[in-house]
Amino acid sequence: MLKWPAFINDYRKLEPQILSVIIAEFFIQMVNATFMNILPLYMTREGYSDEQIALFIMFRFLGVFILAIPLGKLIKGRPLAMYFYLSSVCVPLFGLLIILAFSLKLKWLMYSSLLLWGASFTFMQIPISPFILRNASKENQTAGIALSYSTWSFGGILSGVLIFILDRIDAELFNERNILIIFCVMGFAGIFFLLRTRFNEALQEEPDKSGVFSEKTSVDWMLIGKALIPTLIIATGAGLTIPFISLFFEKVHHLNKGGFSVISAIAAVLVAWAAMLVPRIKQEIGYKIAIPTTQSLAVISLVALATTQLYNQYSIALYIAILCYLLRQPLMNMAGPMTTELVLKYVGRSNQEITSALTSAIWSGSWVLSGYLVSLMLGVNLPFVSIFLITAALYAFGVFMYYLLIVDYNKREKEGKIES
């Protein structure tokens, strides 16, 4: 008789309403993964330069940055289900508008649809971790956050496999534009799982009606700032690299959309598997070893990946780049659920919603800045290897700052300042 792997049991106990929201998040992340990998290639086919692509992608993250902090204040003490519905409708809808804008070459529609598309993600990204911490039992919280974090990987798996199959069936019929349309339509499926769910949310606090920086607010800005410094450093580095990985493989190693989609799908499988092991890893070795170790190994893999450009004239360079990418992805991403839980527990319940919002704002704001910097770097013909090595240096510094945060977390926990 077929048995589930032991770690799967950590997820089978999750509350039904949490599972439904995570499934809806999966369909949104499937659209996200497809656009992350295919949109730069589609824009290339439409005649846009690398620096133009970087600038356009920047607007997606600008949308998240603008909305994140107001939304974080708005959701405190309020029901969250309506935001999940909103995201499940708007993400695929504005995705279709992005495709239309580039097809018609309407710049105003390109910028506005990318801005609104990015903003639509916030309605899922920001509330979901506080939703899990509010509504999951204590023993299910880590599993819920880990599974939510894994939706990016599961979305990437399905996206990568289907793109590869469609590319093999008919590469011309299923070109970049049509693939993006197909996945946008599929993205609407998340609404079904939300509609069939009875939400019974736990509301622990009164809604916060004060201004974002009002003196009346209970937000501990000093504590939140301390918790988010490592995130700021890591996010800035990631923005220099992650949106441009598909371009790196195409420009440096001449890997087409079908080939890169397969690699992305394999990487997503590894990321999902690694992320779902997080509850067991955390239980066995704790934050202090797990987070710095996995992230440090990821930095080493990124350096090795970047330097393949220096000898890309040899066929072995592609295989080394693929191997390093497949190592880097799970190692860096498996720390994500742990750092999310660490930061939210560090700041305490009264600060969780605004911290989740600020995390999204930091990631998006950093990626806006990074996207602009990459457009400048590519404009002066700076090679990808230099850009990726800058990322590695930022990652290394961020890992050290996470270590210091973990030390302080353990100290505060012993002093009874961390809420259980």
C-alpha positions, 0 to 999 in steps of 0.5 A: 500500500502506498504511504505518504512521506512522513512530513506530509502529515504536517500538512494534512491537519491544516484547517479547511479554510486555510487550505482553501486560501492556499489553493487560491494562492497557488493559482495566483502564483502559477500566473506569477511564475509564468509571467516571471519566466515568459514575459521578458522573453515575450517582450524581447520578441516584441523588440524591446531592449534588455534595459526597457524590459527591466524598466517595465518590470519595475512597474509591477513592483511599484504597484505593490510598494504603493499599496502595501503599507496602507493595506497593512493598516487596513486589514488589522483586526478585520476579516481578510477573506474579501481580499483573497477574492479580490486578488484571485479576480484581479491578478489574471484580469490585469495579466490579460491587460498587460498582454493586450497592452504589449500587443497594441504597443500602448505605453500608457496601458503597459505602465498602468496594467503592470502597476495594477497587476502588481497591486493586485498581488498585495491582496493575497501576499500581505493578508495570508501570513497574518490569516494563517497565524490568526486561524491555525492552531499553534502546532499548524502555524509553521506548516501553514506558512511553509505550504503557503510559501510553497505555492510559488514552487508548485505554481512554477512546477505546473507552469514549467511542465505545461509550457514545455509540453505546449512548446513541443506540440507547436512552438509557433501556435503556443508562442510566448503571447498565447502561453501568457493568455492560457495561464491567465485564464487558468488563474481564475480557477482560484475563485472556485475554491474560495467560493466553496469555503465557509470562512470563520475567521478569528478576529483578535483585535479592534480595527486600527483606525489611526493613520499609518504613522499616527502617535495613537497607533500601537505599532512598535516601529523600532522593533519592526525596523530591527526585524526587517533590516535583513529582509531589506538587504536580501530583497535588494540583492534578489531584485538584481537577479531573480527577474532576469534569470531567464534572460541570463540563460537565454543571452549567456547560454542560449537556452530557449523558453522550452528548455528554461521552463523545464529547468524552472519546473525541476527547480520548483519541485526541489524548492517545494520539497525543501520548503515542505521539509521546513517544519521538520528541519525547524523542529530538529535544528532550529532557526539558528543553524537552519537559516544561516546554513541554507542561505550561505550555501545558496550564496556559494551556488549563486557565485558559481552560477554567475561565473559560468558567463566567464567560460560560456564558450564551453558547452560544460558551462551550461550544465554547471549553470543549470546545476548551480541554479538547481542548488541555489533555488531550494537552498535560498527558498527553504529559509523563506518560511522560517524567516517569515515566521521568525520575523512575525513572531519577533514583532508580536501579534499587534505588529504582524499585519503592518510587518507583513505589509512592510515586508511586501513593500520592502521586497517591491520597493527594493525590486523597483530600485533594483530594476532601475539599477539593472536597466542602467547596468545593462544600458552600459553593457555591464555583464550579468556576471557582475550583476549577479556577484553584486547580488551574492555580496548583498546576500552574504551581508543579509545572512549575517544580519539574519544570524544577529536577529536570530540571536536576539530572538532567542534572547527575547524568547528566554526573557518571555518577550516572544508570544507563544 
